[in-house]
Structure formats: structure tokens, C-alpha cells
């Protein structure tokens, strides 16, 4: 009886591991293949602001991607979404300031100061959508985060959701990729 239990347990563990590998492969491929189409608005997800008040390298990469695509004519408005991090800075305000310094007109940047996670960002964008008449969105974040973010936006009935990833790779991406597996299913069943 113990042998049967152990065998079933090992099959279950192996199956979950294989599913993790397949899922993670799709998440990485989806994240690295930008879907560049003209949209109503870009949504740049927040990230750490350094103690000196400057965006982290990861956040700069997201913002630089949004500047590049704005200059390319892909969207007219940019929503910068973030909360107040443990460093005490409002991510959205820091992001807006960075974009203005890069030449984006202030009236084209909308702050979402309550985007404490991807799901909240999607909810907040959905509320803004009613004011701006937004039918299509381009999310800009790290490649491993794209699939889950698009899922959150689709759950808010935003059907046309495209994506672009920040051009930065870090060693900590390994942890982040692993974390995306349970996080994706948390959003899926939310």
C-alpha cells in the first residue's frame, strides 16, 4: 500500500513539474514577443524607487520602453501606476516626473497612485477607461510579468490588451519567473 501511495505521489509531483515547465515556457515566450499595435493608452506598471528618489533600473527600463513607443506613435496617453513603496516615494509621481524629463507632455500622463499590484492597476485602469473612453491598452512591464498582467486587464473587460516588455534582464528574474506560476493561477481563479 505504501508503494502505491509513493508511486502516485511521484507521478503527481512529476506532472506538476512538467506543467510548471510548459507554463513557464509559454509565459516567457509571451512576454518576450511584444504585441505592438496602436492603442488608446499605455499602462506602465510601477516598481521600486531608490532611496534617492530615482526610479530603479528595472523601473527606468519600463519607462524608457514607454517613451520609445510613445515617440513611435503607438499611443497618445500613458498611465503610470504604482503605490507608495517602503522607501516612502509615490511610484506614480516619480514615474510621471521621469517621463516629463524625457519629453512626454505632462497632460499626456495619467497617475494611478493606487496601483499596488497588477490586479489593482487593471481595476483602476478600468475606472479611468470610463472617463477617457479606452478600448485598447498596451501594458508595459517585465517580460515574465506580461501574461499575468494581460490576464488581469482582460478580467476587467478590457478585450484589446497588448504588451511590450522592458529591455532589462537581471539575475533576480529567476525568482520572479518561479513566482509567476502560482501568481498567474491566483489571478485566473480570482
Secondary structure, DSSP 8 states (H G I E B T S, - for coil): -HHHHHHHHHHHHHHHHHHHHHHHHHHHHHHHS------SEEEEE---B-TTSSB-HHHHHHHHHHHHHHHTTS-SEEEEE--B-TTS-BHHHHHHHHHHHTT--GGGEEEETT-SSHHHHHHHHHHHHHHHT--EEEEEE-GGGHHHHHHHHHHTT--EEEEEE-S---TTHHHHHHHHHHHHHHHHT-
